[in-house]
Amino acid sequence: NYCRLLTAFLSLSVLTGSLFLLHHRLSRSRRRTDFYSFEVLDARGRTVSLEKYRGKVSLVVNVASHSERTEQNYRALQELHRDLGPAHFTVLAFPCSQFGSTEPGTSRDVEAFARSNYGVTFPIFSKIRIMGSEAEPAFKFLTGNAQGMQAVPKWNFWKFLVSADGRVMRVWRAEEPFDLIRHEVTAQVRDIILKRRMEL
């Protein structure tokens, strides 16, 4: 009797352990299936879960303070964020200095610069690398999942449109007109609003 109980207990323990490992692996892989499943650092070095932006359309941008396109882009991005956010849309800015050292300061310098010069109210995260072996995993996800698009940034202010469920929908190069971006973002936001109304 004792032997049977011990065998049953050991079998149950092994089975429970195996199920736990399987669940852990599945949940880990599930966590990495969309953009909002990642964690990043904010400008002050604190961990932020991108999960907080799930349900919104996001425009993810690699920004720089000393680029020839800085003023035009920051002003247009803030206008877009003001007009369409923050309930259904947000701009998510990631400073990067891999293009001609156009972002030389600290993350907090970048944030202060954007807020004081352009009145930026959208989130500005910690400085990252977007290319190479040290590339930020969340950005690797964007470039790796933008099928058939100009996914790998070749300069500052590349823009990735991410859907409410974390999929990469569109990519725009730095020089592309903001009218195109506004039109696409507006359509995505309209879809979210209509969908939510239908669910009520």
Backbone as JSON Lines, residues from 0, in Angstrom:
{"i":0,"aa":"N","n":[0.81,-1.21,0.0],"ca":[0.0,0.0,0.0],"c":[0.85,1.26,0.0]}
{"i":1,"aa":"Y","n":[1.83,1.26,0.9],"ca":[2.73,2.42,1.02],"c":[3.48,2.65,-0.3]}
{"i":2,"aa":"C","n":[3.95,1.52,-0.88],"ca":[4.71,1.63,-2.14],"c":[3.85,2.2,-3.26]}
{"i":3,"aa":"R","n":[2.57,1.73,-3.29],"ca":[1.66,2.25,-4.31],"c":[1.41,3.75,-4.14]}
{"i":4,"aa":"L","n":[1.19,4.14,-2.88],"ca":[0.97,5.56,-2.6],"c":[2.18,6.4,-2.97]}
{"i":5,"aa":"L","n":[3.35,5.89,-2.64],"ca":[4.59,6.62,-2.95],"c":[4.78,6.74,-4.45]}
{"i":6,"aa":"T","n":[4.53,5.65,-5.17],"ca":[4.64,5.67,-6.64],"c":[3.66,6.66,-7.25]}
{"i":7,"aa":"A","n":[2.43,6.61,-6.73],"ca":[1.4,7.53,-7.25],"c":[1.78,8.98,-6.97]}
{"i":8,"aa":"F","n":[2.3,9.22,-5.77],"ca":[2.71,10.58,-5.39],"c":[3.85,11.08,-6.28]}
{"i":9,"aa":"L","n":[4.85,10.19,-6.49],"ca":[6.0,10.57,-7.34],"c":[5.56,10.83,-8.78]}
{"i":10,"aa":"S","n":[4.67,9.98,-9.27],"ca":[4.16,10.16,-10.64],"c":[3.41,11.49,-10.77]}
{"i":11,"aa":"L","n":[2.59,11.77,-9.77],"ca":[1.84,13.02,-9.76],"c":[2.77,14.23,-9.69]}
{"i":12,"aa":"S","n":[3.83,14.11,-8.89],"ca":[4.81,15.2,-8.76],"c":[5.52,15.46,-10.08]}
{"i":13,"aa":"V","n":[5.93,14.37,-10.76],"ca":[6.61,14.5,-12.06],"c":[5.66,15.13,-13.08]}
{"i":14,"aa":"L","n":[4.42,14.65,-13.08],"ca":[3.42,15.18,-14.02],"c":[3.17,16.67,-13.77]}
{"i":15,"aa":"T","n":[3.01,17.03,-12.49],"ca":[2.78,18.44,-12.13],"c":[3.96,19.31,-12.55]}
{"i":16,"aa":"G","n":[5.16,18.81,-12.29],"ca":[6.37,19.56,-12.67],"c":[6.47,19.75,-14.16]}
{"i":17,"aa":"S","n":[6.15,18.68,-14.92],"ca":[6.19,18.75,-16.38],"c":[5.17,19.74,-16.91]}
{"i":18,"aa":"L","n":[3.96,19.7,-16.33],"ca":[2.91,20.64,-16.76],"c":[3.3,22.08,-16.46]}
{"i":19,"aa":"F","n":[3.94,22.3,-15.31],"ca":[4.38,23.64,-14.95],"c":[5.4,24.16,-15.94]}
{"i":20,"aa":"L","n":[6.39,23.3,-16.29],"ca":[7.42,23.72,-17.25],"c":[6.81,24.01,-18.62]}
{"i":21,"aa":"L","n":[5.87,23.15,-19.03],"ca":[5.22,23.36,-20.31],"c":[4.43,24.67,-20.31]}
{"i":22,"aa":"H","n":[3.69,24.91,-19.23],"ca":[2.92,26.16,-19.11],"c":[3.85,27.37,-19.13]}
{"i":23,"aa":"H","n":[4.98,27.26,-18.41],"ca":[5.95,28.36,-18.34],"c":[6.5,28.68,-19.73]}
{"i":24,"aa":"R","n":[6.86,27.61,-20.48],"ca":[7.4,27.82,-21.82],"c":[6.36,28.43,-22.75]}
{"i":25,"aa":"L","n":[5.14,27.9,-22.67],"ca":[4.07,28.43,-23.52],"c":[3.75,29.88,-23.19]}
{"i":26,"aa":"S","n":[3.7,30.2,-21.9],"ca":[3.38,31.57,-21.51],"c":[4.5,32.52,-21.92]}
{"i":27,"aa":"R","n":[5.75,32.04,-21.84],"ca":[6.88,32.88,-22.27],"c":[6.79,33.16,-23.76]}
{"i":28,"aa":"S","n":[6.51,32.11,-24.54],"ca":[6.43,32.32,-25.98],"c":[5.23,33.18,-26.32]}
{"i":29,"aa":"R","n":[4.13,33.02,-25.55],"ca":[2.94,33.83,-25.78],"c":[3.22,35.3,-25.5]}
{"i":30,"aa":"R","n":[4.03,35.53,-24.47],"ca":[4.33,36.91,-24.1],"c":[5.1,37.64,-25.19]}
{"i":31,"aa":"R","n":[5.74,36.9,-26.07],"ca":[6.58,37.52,-27.09],"c":[5.94,37.54,-28.48]}
{"i":32,"aa":"T","n":[4.64,37.32,-28.55],"ca":[4.01,37.2,-29.86],"c":[3.52,38.53,-30.42]}
{"i":33,"aa":"D","n":[3.56,39.59,-29.64],"ca":[3.17,40.9,-30.17],"c":[3.96,42.0,-29.46]}
{"i":34,"aa":"F","n":[3.89,43.19,-30.01],"ca":[4.7,44.3,-29.52],"c":[4.41,44.64,-28.06]}
{"i":35,"aa":"Y","n":[3.15,44.55,-27.67],"ca":[2.77,44.95,-26.32],"c":[3.18,43.95,-25.24]}
{"i":36,"aa":"S","n":[3.74,42.84,-25.66],"ca":[4.19,41.83,-24.68],"c":[5.58,42.12,-24.13]}
{"i":37,"aa":"F","n":[6.23,43.17,-24.63],"ca":[7.59,43.49,-24.19],"c":[7.61,44.49,-23.05]}
{"i":38,"aa":"E","n":[8.73,44.52,-22.36],"ca":[9.01,45.55,-21.35],"c":[10.18,46.39,-21.83]}
{"i":39,"aa":"V","n":[10.13,47.68,-21.53],"ca":[11.21,48.61,-21.91],"c":[11.52,49.49,-20.7]}
{"i":40,"aa":"L","n":[12.51,50.35,-20.85],"ca":[12.83,51.3,-19.79],"c":[12.36,52.69,-20.17]}
{"i":41,"aa":"D","n":[11.86,53.44,-19.2],"ca":[11.5,54.83,-19.49],"c":[12.74,55.71,-19.4]}
{"i":42,"aa":"A","n":[12.57,57.01,-19.59],"ca":[13.71,57.93,-19.61],"c":[14.44,58.0,-18.27]}
{"i":43,"aa":"R","n":[13.78,57.57,-17.21],"ca":[14.4,57.57,-15.87],"c":[14.95,56.2,-15.48]}
{"i":44,"aa":"G","n":[14.91,55.27,-16.43],"ca":[15.46,53.94,-16.18],"c":[14.53,52.97,-15.48]}
{"i":45,"aa":"R","n":[13.24,53.32,-15.38],"ca":[12.27,52.43,-14.74],"c":[11.65,51.49,-15.77]}
{"i":46,"aa":"T","n":[11.37,50.27,-15.36],"ca":[10.78,49.28,-16.26],"c":[9.31,49.62,-16.52]}
{"i":47,"aa":"V","n":[8.96,49.58,-17.8],"ca":[7.58,49.87,-18.22],"c":[7.1,48.7,-19.08]}
{"i":48,"aa":"S","n":[5.94,48.15,-18.75],"ca":[5.33,47.11,-19.58],"c":[4.55,47.79,-20.7]}
{"i":49,"aa":"L","n":[4.84,47.41,-21.93],"ca":[4.1,47.99,-23.06],"c":[2.65,47.5,-23.09]}
{"i":50,"aa":"E","n":[2.34,46.55,-22.22],"ca":[0.98,46.04,-22.09],"c":[-0.01,47.17,-21.81]}
{"i":51,"aa":"K","n":[0.46,48.23,-21.17],"ca":[-0.42,49.34,-20.81],"c":[-0.98,50.06,-22.05]}
{"i":52,"aa":"Y","n":[-0.33,49.83,-23.21],"ca":[-0.79,50.48,-24.45],"c":[-1.65,49.55,-25.31]}
{"i":53,"aa":"R","n":[-1.85,48.32,-24.86],"ca":[-2.69,47.39,-25.61],"c":[-4.11,47.97,-25.72]}
{"i":54,"aa":"G","n":[-4.71,47.8,-26.88],"ca":[-6.04,48.35,-27.09],"c":[-6.0,49.71,-27.78]}
{"i":55,"aa":"K","n":[-4.79,50.27,-27.88],"ca":[-4.62,51.54,-28.6],"c":[-3.8,51.29,-29.86]}
{"i":56,"aa":"V","n":[-3.93,52.19,-30.82],"ca":[-3.03,52.21,-31.96],"c":[-1.8,52.99,-31.52]}
{"i":57,"aa":"S","n":[-0.62,52.48,-31.87],"ca":[0.62,53.18,-31.48],"c":[1.46,53.48,-32.71]}
{"i":58,"aa":"L","n":[2.09,54.65,-32.68],"ca":[3.07,54.99,-33.7],"c":[4.43,55.02,-32.99]}
{"i":59,"aa":"V","n":[5.25,54.01,-33.28],"ca":[6.54,53.85,-32.61],"c":[7.62,54.48,-33.49]}
{"i":60,"aa":"V","n":[8.4,55.4,-32.89],"ca":[9.34,56.2,-33.66],"c":[10.71,56.23,-33.0]}
{"i":61,"aa":"N","n":[11.78,56.05,-33.8],"ca":[13.13,56.25,-33.28],"c":[13.49,57.73,-33.47]}
{"i":62,"aa":"V","n":[13.54,58.46,-32.36],"ca":[13.7,59.92,-32.42],"c":[15.15,60.34,-32.16]}
{"i":63,"aa":"A","n":[15.45,61.59,-32.54],"ca":[16.77,62.17,-32.29],"c":[16.62,63.68,-32.15]}
{"i":64,"aa":"S","n":[17.41,64.26,-31.26],"ca":[17.29,65.69,-30.94],"c":[18.05,66.61,-31.9]}
{"i":65,"aa":"H","n":[19.05,66.05,-32.59],"ca":[19.9,66.9,-33.43],"c":[19.98,66.36,-34.86]}
{"i":66,"aa":"S","n":[18.8,66.1,-35.4],"ca":[18.69,65.63,-36.78],"c":[18.12,66.76,-37.62]}
{"i":67,"aa":"E","n":[18.34,66.7,-38.91],"ca":[17.79,67.74,-39.79],"c":[16.26,67.67,-39.83]}
{"i":68,"aa":"R","n":[15.68,66.57,-39.37],"ca":[14.23,66.41,-39.39],"c":[13.6,66.51,-37.99]}
{"i":69,"aa":"T","n":[14.38,66.91,-37.0],"ca":[13.88,66.91,-35.61],"c":[12.67,67.81,-35.42]}
{"i":70,"aa":"E","n":[12.78,69.07,-35.79],"ca":[11.7,70.03,-35.53],"c":[10.41,69.62,-36.24]}
{"i":71,"aa":"Q","n":[10.54,69.33,-37.53],"ca":[9.36,68.96,-38.33],"c":[8.66,67.73,-37.73]}
{"i":72,"aa":"N","n":[9.44,66.73,-37.36],"ca":[8.85,65.49,-36.85],"c":[8.26,65.65,-35.45]}
{"i":73,"aa":"Y","n":[8.98,66.28,-34.55],"ca":[8.44,66.43,-33.19],"c":[7.15,67.23,-33.21]}
{"i":74,"aa":"R","n":[7.1,68.29,-34.0],"ca":[5.88,69.1,-34.06],"c":[4.72,68.29,-34.65]}
{"i":75,"aa":"A","n":[4.98,67.55,-35.72],"ca":[3.92,66.76,-36.36],"c":[3.48,65.6,-35.48]}
{"i":76,"aa":"L","n":[4.43,64.96,-34.79],"ca":[4.08,63.85,-33.91],"c":[3.23,64.32,-32.74]}
{"i":77,"aa":"Q","n":[3.6,65.47,-32.17],"ca":[2.83,66.0,-31.05],"c":[1.42,66.4,-31.49]}
{"i":78,"aa":"E","n":[1.31,66.97,-32.67],"ca":[0.0,67.36,-33.2],"c":[-0.89,66.12,-33.39]}
{"i":79,"aa":"L","n":[-0.29,65.05,-33.92],"ca":[-1.01,63.8,-34.13],"c":[-1.46,63.21,-32.79]}
{"i":80,"aa":"H","n":[-0.55,63.21,-31.82],"ca":[-0.84,62.68,-30.49],"c":[-1.95,63.5,-29.82]}
{"i":81,"aa":"R","n":[-1.89,64.81,-29.97],"ca":[-2.89,65.7,-29.37],"c":[-4.27,65.5,-30.01]}
{"i":82,"aa":"D","n":[-4.29,65.36,-31.33],"ca":[-5.56,65.28,-32.05],"c":[-6.25,63.91,-31.93]}
{"i":83,"aa":"L","n":[-5.46,62.84,-31.87],"ca":[-6.05,61.5,-31.91],"c":[-5.9,60.71,-30.6]}
{"i":84,"aa":"G","n":[-5.03,61.18,-29.7],"ca":[-4.81,60.47,-28.44],"c":[-5.53,61.18,-27.31]}
{"i":85,"aa":"P","n":[-5.35,60.7,-26.09],"ca":[-4.59,59.49,-25.77],"c":[-5.47,58.26,-25.55]}
{"i":86,"aa":"A","n":[-6.8,58.38,-25.69],"ca":[-7.67,57.25,-25.38],"c":[-7.5,56.08,-26.35]}
{"i":87,"aa":"H","n":[-7.3,56.4,-27.63],"ca":[-7.24,55.35,-28.65],"c":[-5.92,55.31,-29.41]}
{"i":88,"aa":"F","n":[-5.05,56.28,-29.15],"ca":[-3.8,56.39,-29.93],"c":[-2.7,57.0,-29.08]}
{"i":89,"aa":"T","n":[-1.47,56.56,-29.34],"ca":[-0.33,57.2,-28.69],"c":[0.91,57.11,-29.58]}
{"i":90,"aa":"V","n":[1.76,58.1,-29.46],"ca":[3.1,58.04,-30.06],"c":[4.03,57.49,-28.98]}
{"i":91,"aa":"L","n":[4.9,56.56,-29.35],"ca":[5.88,56.0,-28.43],"c":[7.26,56.29,-29.01]}
{"i":92,"aa":"A","n":[8.01,57.17,-28.34],"ca":[9.29,57.64,-28.87],"c":[10.47,56.93,-28.2]}
{"i":93,"aa":"F","n":[11.37,56.42,-29.04],"ca":[12.58,55.74,-28.55],"c":[13.8,56.46,-29.09]}
{"i":94,"aa":"P","n":[14.49,57.24,-28.25],"ca":[15.71,57.93,-28.69],"c":[16.78,56.93,-29.12]}
{"i":95,"aa":"C","n":[17.49,57.28,-30.18],"ca":[18.56,56.41,-30.68],"c":[19.65,57.29,-31.28]}
{"i":96,"aa":"S","n":[20.91,56.92,-31.0],"ca":[22.03,57.72,-31.5],"c":[22.92,56.93,-32.46]}
{"i":97,"aa":"Q","n":[22.33,55.97,-33.15],"ca":[23.11,55.15,-34.07],"c":[23.26,55.77,-35.45]}
{"i":98,"aa":"F","n":[22.59,56.88,-35.69],"ca":[22.67,57.53,-36.99],"c":[23.4,58.87,-36.85]}
{"i":99,"aa":"G","n":[24.68,58.86,-37.05],"ca":[25.48,60.08,-37.02],"c":[25.52,60.77,-35.67]}
{"i":100,"aa":"S","n":[25.39,60.02,-34.6],"ca":[25.43,60.58,-33.24],"c":[24.5,61.78,-33.07]}
{"i":101,"aa":"T","n":[23.29,61.65,-33.59],"ca":[22.33,62.76,-33.55],"c":[21.52,62.8,-32.25]}
{"i":102,"aa":"E","n":[21.83,61.88,-31.33],"ca":[21.16,61.89,-30.02],"c":[22.23,61.69,-28.94]}
{"i":103,"aa":"P","n":[23.05,62.74,-28.69],"ca":[24.22,62.58,-27.83],"c":[23.95,62.59,-26.32]}
{"i":104,"aa":"G","n":[22.85,63.19,-25.88],"ca":[22.6,63.35,-24.45],"c":[22.08,62.09,-23.77]}
{"i":105,"aa":"T","n":[21.77,62.23,-22.48],"ca":[21.17,61.12,-21.73],"c":[19.68,61.03,-22.07]}
{"i":106,"aa":"S","n":[19.05,59.97,-21.63],"ca":[17.61,59.8,-21.88],"c":[16.8,60.94,-21.27]}
{"i":107,"aa":"R","n":[17.21,61.35,-20.08],"ca":[16.49,62.46,-19.42],"c":[16.72,63.78,-20.15]}
{"i":108,"aa":"D","n":[17.91,63.97,-20.73],"ca":[18.19,65.16,-21.54],"c":[17.24,65.2,-22.74]}
{"i":109,"aa":"V","n":[17.09,64.03,-23.37],"ca":[16.23,63.93,-24.55],"c":[14.79,64.3,-24.19]}
{"i":110,"aa":"E","n":[14.31,63.73,-23.1],"ca":[12.95,63.99,-22.65],"c":[12.75,65.48,-22.35]}
{"i":111,"aa":"A","n":[13.7,66.07,-21.63],"ca":[13.61,67.5,-21.27],"c":[13.63,68.37,-22.52]}
{"i":112,"aa":"F","n":[14.48,68.03,-23.47],"ca":[14.6,68.77,-24.73],"c":[13.27,68.76,-25.49]}
{"i":113,"aa":"A","n":[12.68,67.57,-25.64],"ca":[11.44,67.44,-26.4],"c":[10.29,68.15,-25.71]}
{"i":114,"aa":"R","n":[10.22,68.06,-24.4],"ca":[9.13,68.68,-23.65],"c":[9.24,70.2,-23.69]}
{"i":115,"aa":"S","n":[10.46,70.72,-23.47],"ca":[10.62,72.18,-23.38],"c":[10.58,72.86,-24.74]}
{"i":116,"aa":"N","n":[11.08,72.2,-25.77],"ca":[11.14,72.85,-27.1],"c":[9.91,72.62,-27.96]}
{"i":117,"aa":"Y","n":[9.27,71.46,-27.79],"ca":[8.15,71.13,-28.68],"c":[6.87,70.78,-27.93]}
{"i":118,"aa":"G","n":[6.87,70.93,-26.61],"ca":[5.66,70.67,-25.83],"c":[5.18,69.23,-25.92]}
{"i":119,"aa":"V","n":[6.11,68.31,-26.12],"ca":[5.77,66.91,-26.31],"c":[5.1,66.33,-25.05]}
{"i":120,"aa":"T","n":[3.98,65.64,-25.24],"ca":[3.28,65.01,-24.11],"c":[3.23,63.48,-24.23]}
{"i":121,"aa":"F","n":[3.72,62.94,-25.34],"ca":[3.72,61.48,-25.5],"c":[4.94,60.88,-24.8]}
{"i":122,"aa":"P","n":[4.91,59.58,-24.51],"ca":[6.02,58.95,-23.77],"c":[7.34,58.93,-24.55]}
{"i":123,"aa":"I","n":[8.4,59.26,-23.84],"ca":[9.75,59.15,-24.4],"c":[10.51,58.16,-23.52]}
{"i":124,"aa":"F","n":[11.0,57.11,-24.13],"ca":[11.63,56.03,-23.38],"c":[13.15,56.22,-23.32]}
{"i":125,"aa":"S","n":[13.81,55.26,-22.71],"ca":[15.26,55.28,-22.57],"c":[15.92,55.14,-23.94]}
{"i":126,"aa":"K","n":[17.11,55.71,-24.09],"ca":[17.86,55.58,-25.33],"c":[18.15,54.11,-25.6]}
{"i":127,"aa":"I","n":[17.98,53.73,-26.85],"ca":[18.19,52.32,-27.22],"c":[19.07,52.21,-28.46]}
{"i":128,"aa":"R","n":[19.48,50.99,-28.74],"ca":[20.08,50.65,-30.02],"c":[18.99,49.91,-30.79]}
{"i":129,"aa":"I","n":[18.88,50.2,-32.08],"ca":[17.84,49.55,-32.86],"c":[18.4,48.62,-33.92]}
{"i":130,"aa":"M","n":[19.74,48.6,-34.03],"ca":[20.4,47.71,-34.99],"c":[21.52,46.97,-34.28]}
{"i":131,"aa":"G","n":[21.89,45.82,-34.84],"ca":[23.0,45.06,-34.3],"c":[22.6,44.11,-33.18]}
{"i":132,"aa":"S","n":[23.6,43.47,-32.6],"ca":[23.35,42.43,-31.59],"c":[22.77,43.0,-30.3]}
{"i":133,"aa":"E","n":[22.97,44.3,-30.04],"ca":[22.46,44.91,-28.81],"c":[21.14,45.65,-29.03]}
{"i":134,"aa":"A","n":[20.49,45.37,-30.14],"ca":[19.23,46.05,-30.44],"c":[18.18,45.73,-29.39]}
{"i":135,"aa":"E","n":[17.39,46.73,-29.06],"ca":[16.3,46.57,-28.1],"c":[15.33,45.49,-28.6]}
{"i":136,"aa":"P","n":[15.02,44.47,-27.78],"ca":[14.13,43.38,-28.23],"c":[12.79,43.85,-28.78]}
{"i":137,"aa":"A","n":[12.2,44.87,-28.18],"ca":[10.91,45.36,-28.68],"c":[11.05,45.91,-30.1]}
{"i":138,"aa":"F","n":[12.18,46.57,-30.36],"ca":[12.41,47.1,-31.7],"c":[12.77,45.99,-32.68]}
{"i":139,"aa":"K","n":[13.49,44.97,-32.18],"ca":[13.77,43.8,-33.02],"c":[12.47,43.16,-33.48]}
{"i":140,"aa":"F","n":[11.49,43.13,-32.57],"ca":[10.19,42.57,-32.92],"c":[9.58,43.38,-34.07]}
{"i":141,"aa":"L","n":[9.63,44.7,-33.99],"ca":[9.05,45.55,-35.04],"c":[9.71,45.29,-36.38]}
{"i":142,"aa":"T","n":[11.04,45.34,-36.4],"ca":[11.76,45.17,-37.68],"c":[11.61,43.75,-38.22]}
{"i":143,"aa":"G","n":[11.46,42.78,-37.32],"ca":[11.34,41.39,-37.75],"c":[9.95,40.99,-38.18]}
{"i":144,"aa":"N","n":[8.95,41.82,-37.85],"ca":[7.57,41.47,-38.16],"c":[6.89,42.43,-39.13]}
{"i":145,"aa":"A","n":[7.67,43.28,-39.73],"ca":[7.13,44.2,-40.75],"c":[7.38,43.57,-42.12]}
{"i":146,"aa":"Q","n":[6.6,42.55,-42.43],"ca":[6.79,41.78,-43.66],"c":[6.59,42.63,-44.91]}
{"i":147,"aa":"G","n":[7.56,42.57,-45.81],"ca":[7.44,43.25,-47.09],"c":[7.47,44.76,-47.0]}
{"i":148,"aa":"M","n":[7.9,45.29,-45.84],"ca":[7.96,46.74,-45.67],"c":[9.41,47.17,-45.5]}
{"i":149,"aa":"Q","n":[9.66,48.47,-45.59],"ca":[11.01,48.97,-45.36],"c":[11.25,49.0,-43.85]}
{"i":150,"aa":"A","n":[11.47,47.81,-43.3],"ca":[11.4,47.63,-41.86],"c":[12.61,48.15,-41.09]}
{"i":151,"aa":"V","n":[13.8,48.01,-41.65],"ca":[15.0,48.39,-40.9],"c":[15.28,49.87,-41.09]}
{"i":152,"aa":"P","n":[15.22,50.66,-40.02],"ca":[15.47,52.11,-40.14],"c":[16.85,52.41,-40.72]}
{"i":153,"aa":"K","n":[16.87,53.35,-41.63],"ca":[18.14,53.79,-42.21],"c":[18.5,55.19,-41.74]}
{"i":154,"aa":"W","n":[17.62,55.78,-40.94],"ca":[17.88,57.11,-40.39],"c":[16.9,57.34,-39.23]}
{"i":155,"aa":"N","n":[16.97,58.53,-38.63],"ca":[16.06,58.87,-37.54],"c":[14.62,59.01,-38.04]}
{"i":156,"aa":"F","n":[13.69,58.89,-37.12],"ca":[12.26,59.13,-37.36],"c":[11.62,58.14,-38.35]}
{"i":157,"aa":"W","n":[12.05,56.88,-38.28],"ca":[11.31,55.81,-38.96],"c":[10.07,55.55,-38.13]}
{"i":158,"aa":"K","n":[8.95,55.29,-38.75],"ca":[7.68,55.18,-38.0],"c":[7.01,53.84,-38.24]}
{"i":159,"aa":"F","n":[6.69,53.15,-37.13],"ca":[6.03,51.85,-37.19],"c":[4.62,51.99,-36.62]}
{"i":160,"aa":"L","n":[3.63,51.67,-37.43],"ca":[2.26,51.7,-36.96],"c":[1.91,50.33,-36.38]}
{"i":161,"aa":"V","n":[1.56,50.32,-35.09],"ca":[1.24,49.08,-34.39],"c":[-0.24,49.07,-34.06]}
{"i":162,"aa":"S","n":[-0.91,47.97,-34.38],"ca":[-2.35,47.87,-34.15],"c":[-2.66,47.71,-32.67]}
{"i":163,"aa":"A","n":[-3.95,47.77,-32.35],"ca":[-4.39,47.67,-30.96],"c":[-4.03,46.33,-30.33]}
{"i":164,"aa":"D","n":[-3.82,45.3,-31.16],"ca":[-3.44,43.99,-30.62],"c":[-1.95,43.7,-30.8]}
{"i":165,"aa":"G","n":[-1.16,44.73,-31.14],"ca":[0.29,44.59,-31.13],"c":[0.95,44.13,-32.41]}
{"i":166,"aa":"R","n":[0.21,44.14,-33.53],"ca":[0.8,43.74,-34.81],"c":[1.34,44.95,-35.57]}
{"i":167,"aa":"V","n":[2.4,44.75,-36.36],"ca":[2.96,45.82,-37.19],"c":[2.11,45.94,-38.44]}
{"i":168,"aa":"M","n":[1.52,47.12,-38.61],"ca":[0.61,47.34,-39.74],"c":[1.27,48.05,-40.92]}
{"i":169,"aa":"R","n":[2.06,49.07,-40.6],"ca":[2.71,49.87,-41.65],"c":[4.04,50.39,-41.14]}
{"i":170,"aa":"V","n":[4.91,50.74,-42.09],"ca":[6.19,51.39,-41.76],"c":[6.36,52.56,-42.72]}
{"i":171,"aa":"W","n":[6.76,53.69,-42.16],"ca":[7.04,54.87,-42.98],"c":[8.47,55.33,-42.79]}
{"i":172,"aa":"R","n":[9.1,55.7,-43.87],"ca":[10.46,56.27,-43.81],"c":[10.38,57.69,-43.27]}
{"i":173,"aa":"A","n":[11.53,58.21,-42.88],"ca":[11.59,59.54,-42.25],"c":[11.0,60.64,-43.13]}
{"i":174,"aa":"E","n":[11.23,60.53,-44.42],"ca":[10.85,61.63,-45.31],"c":[9.42,61.56,-45.83]}
{"i":175,"aa":"E","n":[8.69,60.51,-45.5],"ca":[7.34,60.38,-46.05],"c":[6.37,61.38,-45.43]}
{"i":176,"aa":"P","n":[5.42,61.89,-46.23],"ca":[4.52,62.96,-45.76],"c":[3.65,62.53,-44.57]}
{"i":177,"aa":"F","n":[3.47,63.44,-43.65],"ca":[2.65,63.15,-42.48],"c":[1.17,63.0,-42.83]}
{"i":178,"aa":"D","n":[0.76,63.55,-43.96],"ca":[-0.64,63.4,-44.36],"c":[-1.0,61.93,-44.54]}
{"i":179,"aa":"L","n":[-0.07,61.15,-45.1],"ca":[-0.29,59.72,-45.29],"c":[-0.44,59.01,-43.95]}
{"i":180,"aa":"I","n":[0.45,59.39,-43.02],"ca":[0.45,58.79,-41.68],"c":[-0.84,59.13,-40.95]}
{"i":181,"aa":"R","n":[-1.21,60.4,-40.99],"ca":[-2.43,60.85,-40.31],"c":[-3.66,60.11,-40.86]}
{"i":182,"aa":"H","n":[-3.72,59.97,-42.16],"ca":[-4.86,59.29,-42.79],"c":[-4.96,57.85,-42.3]}
{"i":183,"aa":"E","n":[-3.84,57.13,-42.27],"ca":[-3.84,55.72,-41.85],"c":[-4.15,55.57,-40.36]}
{"i":184,"aa":"V","n":[-3.53,56.42,-39.54],"ca":[-3.76,56.37,-38.08],"c":[-5.22,56.68,-37.78]}
{"i":185,"aa":"T","n":[-5.77,57.7,-38.44],"ca":[-7.18,58.08,-38.23],"c":[-8.11,56.93,-38.57]}
{"i":186,"aa":"A","n":[-7.82,56.21,-39.64],"ca":[-8.65,55.07,-40.04],"c":[-8.58,53.97,-38.98]}
{"i":187,"aa":"Q","n":[-7.39,53.72,-38.45],"ca":[-7.23,52.69,-37.42],"c":[-7.98,53.07,-36.13]}
{"i":188,"aa":"V","n":[-7.87,54.34,-35.77],"ca":[-8.56,54.82,-34.55],"c":[-10.07,54.72,-34.74]}
{"i":189,"aa":"R","n":[-10.54,55.08,-35.92],"ca":[-11.98,55.0,-36.2],"c":[-12.47,53.57,-36.06]}
{"i":190,"aa":"D","n":[-11.68,52.61,-36.54],"ca":[-12.05,51.2,-36.43],"c":[-12.19,50.76,-34.97]}
{"i":191,"aa":"I","n":[-11.26,51.22,-34.12],"ca":[-11.31,50.88,-32.69],"c":[-12.58,51.44,-32.06]}
{"i":192,"aa":"I","n":[-12.89,52.71,-32.36],"ca":[-14.07,53.36,-31.78],"c":[-15.35,52.63,-32.21]}
{"i":193,"aa":"L","n":[-15.45,52.29,-33.5],"ca":[-16.63,51.59,-34.01],"c":[-16.77,50.21,-33.38]}
{"i":194,"aa":"K","n":[-15.65,49.52,-33.26],"ca":[-15.66,48.18,-32.65],"c":[-16.14,48.25,-31.19]}
{"i":195,"aa":"R","n":[-15.66,49.24,-30.45],"ca":[-16.06,49.37,-29.06],"c":[-17.53,49.72,-28.92]}
{"i":196,"aa":"R","n":[-18.04,50.55,-29.84],"ca":[-19.46,50.9,-29.81],"c":[-20.33,49.67,-30.07]}
{"i":197,"aa":"M","n":[-19.87,48.8,-30.97],"ca":[-20.62,47.6,-31.3],"c":[-20.64,46.61,-30.13]}
{"i":198,"aa":"E","n":[-19.59,46.67,-29.3],"ca":[-19.5,45.76,-28.16],"c":[-20.37,46.2,-26.99]}
{"i":199,"aa":"L","n":[-20.8,47.48,-27.0],"ca":[-21.63,48.0,-25.89],"c":[-23.06,47.44,-25.94]}
